Each structure stands twice: as structure tokens, then as C-alpha cells.
């Protein structure tokens, strides 16, 4: 049994293995940082920095590199400049419009504003925003993390670069950094926004296995006690992350979870067995997080694809998924959608990563069509569907029985 009294001293600094910790060195991102420094360099001469868009999959160091560069620029300002640099960080994860982003900016800028303003005309909100920015003055760099959440409502990206020329800003020199996992976001910006932006577009490619190992070794040296990692631990954590998305965050999470498990259990060394167990838990949690927010219809469609998976009938065309989906929806007392609407849900699940949709050629008949297959771990998906939705429990357990019989779990 775990106990607080028998915990060992494996982890010396939890913060180093946390998401907000900024390393003193980012050697794997030297090329990207060079471009960022170039974009920010006008600020060192008293001019407005250039806007930047940073693209790359999750866990590729985009946010860490941004904080690193802005921290360094702030030190330069403190030593060399007669004005202040003010970085402002806004997570756009749950902000779906420029109006909401503007309101959140006001919350970040004014300690007296505790909730996003609502019910005001957009012009009034922008006027308040630029008024606050001018009050702060100096150079201001606004970081929009996960900026793609605003979709095609990109007015904020038009307003900020044109604020000076439109007479809305007089004192402050304001630019922004847009961070996104969606490589198509900038391409889908409105023409007037594209015409306004003279920006840097910086791509953050996925880390390879060696880079992930180097990142973990540096973190482990600071975060963990000496000689607490068994042979192969760093390599296995890195391999799991490289096999998936090449995400440093995934690799670090594996090391942190494994280390916490060993420490809580009173073990003196973190082993590859700890990493294996941590991987299973993290994989299940990742699947649960993705499925938890799905609509009931999305869950029925995902369950249908999962059932086809254990029947070994995937990849499956829409017409093959539909009767299975319809039977599942009816079995839980829900009115099934028409096939066209079900196809829309397949596309949504593809965007969220639960299933993979692949385009296929129609052969001699011509044309193309899509086939669907499960894109998450089978056992984790069945378990989450069984636990997260009471109505789906019996269906999910029936699927598990088939998978068990076929030796798929």
C-alpha cells in the first residue's frame, strides 16, 4: 500500500517537470529561436517588434521558446532601454471569437476587471483595450496561445497591427505572437488580415528520439535525485513520445508519472516497469479527456467504429459504419441521425483524433470516398466508453467481450 511515511526522495523539484517551467537552454530549438530573436529585434532599437506565427504539434516547445525569448528580451530592456517591456499571455483554448479574446485581454491587463466584459459593442471593447495598452506604454508583446480556437473570427488580428495607423494607439508599441497547432490557420485568415500582417511564420518540427532523450536527461538532472533512474528509463519515455507525436511534454509526463509512482510506493529507483505502468495510465487519461467532451451522437459513432474494429471490418466506408451506428443509437433509446449527418460526426471525430479518415480511390468507377478506423488504443477506448457514459456501459462491455474472445486485449 502507498503511504506518505514510506515515500522516498526521488523527486527533488516537481516544478522542473511541470508545464510552466522554462529551461535555461533550448538547444533543440536554436534555429527557431534565431528567427524569433530576429522578429523581436526591432524592439531593441525602440521600434515595434514584428508579429509572429508559431506552428507545430503540441509539445514541440513553442510556448517554452516564446517565454524564453521574451524573458531574455525583458532582461535586455532592464539593462539597456529607458522604457518597459510588457509580455501579456492569453490562452485562447476556450475563447472562440475575437470579442472573447479582447475581453480576456482586458482581464489580463487590468487587475480591477475579474470577468470578461460582455454585452458591449465591439468598438467599445477595442477602445477600452487600446486605452489600457496606452496607459501601460512602452513595448507590449501579446502572446495568443492556441490562437486557432477563434476560427475565422480574426478581427483581433486586424485591429492590433492597424491600431497606430487608425489612431487608436499613441504611446504603446504593440505586436503579437500567435501560437497554433493548426498549420492551416494562417492560410484561412481573411484577406484583409493577411494584407495587414507583415509577420514571421516559424515552423516547429517534431522532436526525434535523440532530442527527446537529451531534453529528458537535462530535466532529470535538475528535478530528480542522483542515481534514481534505472537503465532504459529515459530511452523508454522518449520512445513512447517519439512513436506518438514527438512531444517533449509527453516524454516529460511519462518520466514525471513514473517517478511519482516509484516515490509514493517507497521504491528507491525508477524502473522501466514504472514507465510501462505510467504509459498505460497516461494513455487511458488521454483517451478519456478526448471522449469526455464528445456529444452523445459522437459517442455512438465512435462506438460503431470501435465495434467494427473488433470485428476486424475496418477501415470501413460510411455506408458500412451507418447501420452499426444506427443499431447502437437505437439500443440506448436515441433517435439515429440520417447517414449524411452521421458522416459529419465522423469528420468531427477525425478532427479530434479519435478516428482516422483516409481518402480512397473509387477505382474503375472513379471518384473518391473515405474510410474510417479507430485512431486511439482499443482497450482504453472501450474502457472509457464503458465508464464515462452509463447508457453506453452495456454496449461497451459487449464490445470488450468480443475483443477478449479474439485475443485483441
N, C-alpha and C positions, 0 to 999 in steps of 0.2 A: 504493500500500500504506500502511496506517496505521503510525505509528511514534511511540514515546514522545518521540523527539527533535524531531519536527516539530509537536507539539501546540501549538495557540495558546491564548492566555489569555482564553478566552470565559467560563468559569465561575470565579467568584471565591469562591463559598461554596456547596458542594454541599448542606450541611445545610438551607439555606433551601428547597430544592426536595425535601427529604425528607419522609416521612410524620409524623415526630415533632416537627417544628418548629412552635412555637406563635407566631403573629404577635402583634405588639404591639397590633394593632387588628383588629376583626372587624366593620366597618360593615354588611356584608350580613346579619349575624345580631344586630343591635341589639335587635329585638323579642323574639327567643328568649332572648337574654342577660338582658333585663329580667325575664322570667319566672323564669329560673334564679336571679338575684340575689334575687328575692322569696322563692323557696323556701329559699335558703340563709340569708336574713337572720336567722332566729331564733338562729343561732349567734353573731351579733354581740352578742346580748343575754344570752348564757350558756345558751341553750336548745338542744335538739336540732334540727338542720335538718330540713326536710320531705324526704320521699322524692320522687324524680323519675323519670319515664319519658320518654326522648327517642326520638322516632321519626323516620325519614326514610330515603330511599335511601342507598346507600353514597356517600361523597364529598360529603356535604352539610354538613360542619363540626360534626357532633355531638360527636365526641371532642375536636376543637380547642376548641370552645366550653366544654366541660367543664373542660379543662385551664386555659383562660384564666380562667374564673370561680373555680376553686379556687386558682390561683396568686394572684389578686387577694385572695381571702379569707385566704390564708395571710399575705400582707403585712399585712392588717388585724390579724390575730391577733398578729403580731410587734410591731406598733406600739401596739395598744390593749388587748390581752387578757392576762390573767395565766395562761392555760393554752395548750396547744399545739393546733394543728390538724394532723391526720394524714390526708392523702389516701392511699387504697390502690387501686391499679389492678389489675384482674383481667380478662384476656382469656378469655372463655368459648368461644372459637371451637371448641376441641376438647374441651370439657367438656360431657358430655351428661346430667349429673344434679346434683342439689343436693349429693350426697355428694362428687362430684369437685370441685365449686366450693368447698365447705368445706375440702377438703384443700388446694386451691391457695391459698386464703386463708391457711392456716397456713404454707405455704411463703413467701408474701409477707411475713408478719408476723414470722416467726422465722428468723433467718439460720442457725440450727443445724439447721433442717429443710430438706433439699435435695431430697427427693422427697415427693410426695403420700402421706400415710398411707393404708394400705389394710388391710382385714381387721378394722377396729374397728367396734363398734356405732355407729350414727349419733348416739345420745345422748352417747357418749364423745367423739366428734369435735366435736360442738357445745359440749360442756363445755370442751374444750381451746381452742376458738376464742374463746369468751366470756371465758375466763380470760386469754388473751393480750390481748384488747381492753381488759379492765380494767387489766391491767398497764401498757398504753400510756397509758390515761386520756385526759382532755381530750375534744375533739371529733374524731370519726373519720368520714370520708365514704368509703364503699366504692363504687368505680365498677365496675360489671359491664358490660364492653363485649361486645356480641353476646350478650346475656343470653338471647335466644330459643333458643340452642343447647341449653338444658336441657329444652326441650319442655314437657311437662306435669308434670315433676318439680320443682315450685316450692316445696318445703319451706323452702329457704333464705330465700325472700322472706316467709315466715310467721314464721320464727324470729327474724330480726333486729328487725323492728318490735315484737315482743312480748317481747323479751329482758328489758327492765326490769320490765314488769308481771309476768313469770313468775319474777322473782328471779334471773335468770341474769347480769344486768349490774348493777353497783352504782356504779361510778365513771365509766365511759366513756359519752359521748353519741354514739350511732351511728346514722347514716342511710345510705341508698344512692342511687346514680344508676344506673338501668338504661338501657342504650343498645341499640337494636334497629333492624334494617331491616324487621322483620316487623310490619306495622301491626295484625295480628290477635292478636299475642302477649298483650297485656294483656287482651283480651276473653276469651281462652281460659284465663285463670288460674282456679284453683279458687275456689269461693265463699268459703272461709274466708280465703284470701289477699286477695281483693277487700275483704272486710269489715275486714281488719286495716289496709289501706293507706289513708291519707289523703294522697294524693300529687298531684303536678303532672304532667300529661300535656302534653308540649310537642312540637309537630309542626315538623319542619324541611323546608319545601318545597324542591323542586329549584331550583337557581340558573338564571337565564335567561342569555342570551348576554352582555348588558351586564355583569352581575355577574361572570361568569367572566372577561371581559376586564379588569375592574378588579382582580380578585384576581391575575391573571397579571401585570399591569403592576406592582403593588406588589412581588410576589415577584421579578420580573425586575430591578427597580431595586436590590434588595439582593444578589441572587445572581449577576448577570451583570455583565460589564464594560460600560462606556459604549459606545453606538453599535455593538453587535454584532448587533442584530436587524434583519433586512430588513423592508421594508413588508409587512404582511399576516400576519406570523408569529403575533403574538398573536391576531389575528382568526381565523386558521385553526385554531389549537389550541383556541380557545374554541368554534368552530363544531362541531368534531368531538365535543367533550364535550357540548355542548348538544343535538346531534342524538341522542345516545345517552341518557344518564341525567341530564344536567345536573350532572355530578360535577366538583367542583373538583379532586379527586385525578386524574381522567382528564386534565383540561386541563393540570395541572402536570406529569404524567407525559409528555405529548406535548412540552411545552416542554423538559423536562429531557433526554429521549431525543434530541430533535433537536439540542440544544445540545452534548451529549456527542459525538454523531456528527460534528458540524462541527469540534469541538475536536480530536478524535482524528485526523481526516483532514487537519488543518492548515489548515482554512479560517478566515478572519478574520470571517466573517459567517454567521449562521444564516439560511437562506432557507426559503421555503415548500416547496422540493424536499426539504429535510431533514425538514420536518414530515410531508410525504406519505410518505416512507420510514419515518419513525418510527411513523406511524399503522399502516402495513401490518404492521410488526413487533409492535407492541403488540396489535393485533387478533388476530394469529396466536397470540401468547403467551397472550392471554385465553382463546381457544378451547381451546388446549392444556391450560391449567390446569383448565378445566371438564371436559374429556373424560378427562384423565389418571386422575381418581378414579372413573370410572364402572365398574360391573361389566361383565363380558363381555356379559350379556344386554342391558344398557342400550346398549352399543355396537352390538349387532346391530339393535336397534330404531331407534337414531339413524341407522345406515347405511341402513336401509329407508326412512326418511323422506327422507334425503338423495337416494337413488335416485329416489324418487317426485318429488322436487323437480326433478331434472334431466330427468325425463320430462315435466315440466310437468303433473303429475297431483295437485298439492296446491292447496288444502287437501284432505286425504284422510280419510275415515272410518276407524274402527278396522278394520272388515271389509275395507277396501281396503289398509290397511297390513299386515295379518296375513299374507297369502300371500307378500308380498315379504320380510317378516321371516323367515318360516319357511324360504324358499329360501336366504336368506343364512346363517341359523344352520346349516342342513344342509350348506351348501357349505364351511363351516370345521370340520365334524365335531362340531357341538354339537347336543344334543337340544333342539328348539324347545319353548317353553312353550305351554300352551293359550292361546286368544285372551284369556280373561279375565285371566290373569296378564300377558300382553303389554300389556294396557291399563293395568295398574298401573305398568308401566315407562314407558309414555307419560306418565302423570301425574307420575312422578318426574322425567323429563326436562323436563317443563314447569316443575316447581318449581325446577329447577336452571338454567332459562333456555335450554337447548339447542333446545327446540322450543316452539311456541306452540299451545296447545289453545284452540279457540274453540267456544262453545256455539252450536248451530244449531237452529232450529225444525223440527219434523217436518212442518210444513205441514198439509195436509188430514188426514193420518194422525195428527196430534197428537204430543205428546211432544217431547223434545229429544235431541240427540246431539252429540258432539264431533267436530271435525275438526282434524287436525294438519298443521303445516307447519314448515319449518326456521326457527329464530329466530336463527341465527348466520350469519356470512358463508360463502357456499358454498365458495369456493376454500380458505379457511382450514380449514373443517371437513373437506373431502376430504383436504387435506394432512396434517392432524393424525391423522385416522383411518389414513392410509397409513403414517405414521411411527411412531405410538405403539403399534401392535399388529401384530406380524408376521403373525398369522393373517388380519388384515383388509387387508393390503397389496394383494393382487391384486384383491380386490373393490373397494377404494377407487380403484385405478388404472383399473379398468374404468369406474367412475362418472365419473372425470376425462375419459376418452376420449369418453364421450357428451357431457359438458358442453362439451368443446373443440369437438366436431363441431357443436354447436348455437350456438357463439359465446357461451356463458354465462360463460366465464372470461376 
